Amino acid sequence: MNRDQFECKFKQYRVLHEAAAGGAVGEPARARGGPRCHSPQVIALGRRGFSVLVDGLPLFVAFQDHPAFASASADDLRQVQRPYPNRLFWPKLDIRLSIDALRSLERRGPASADGWSAALPA
């Protein structure tokens, strides 16, 4: 874990601790002056799913595990936001995912290694 990742995790912990102590629950961390972690970014798209870069680490989102993404356009997938430290949000698709849930699915193993295309053009 590098210094930036450590600082981001520390800020996330502080925001969660403050919320538990009576902070504005349900309000995005950024609005409360919380962590400014790296913005998520879709970096690759394939037949089996796509990869999102979160805090410098790629997370694979399999269409098999999240079928709502299967019919989405590449432009809709690129419109990912991070309103909370542990949440990803696609406003055009109205889909919210937990970053921890994606990480636990990755530990289980990707749906398939084949089906990747080249990285998405900028």
RAHUQUI-V704936 format. One record per helix or strand of 2 or more residues. SS is the DSSP state (h for helix, s for strand). FROM is the first residue (numbers start at 1). LEN is the number of residues. If there is no record, write none. Layout:
ss	from	len
SS	FROM	LEN
SS	FROM	LEN
This chain:
ss	from	len
h	3	18
h	29	4
s	41	6
s	49	6
s	57	6
h	67	3
h	74	5
s	80	5
s	87	4
s	95	4
h	99	10
s	116	4
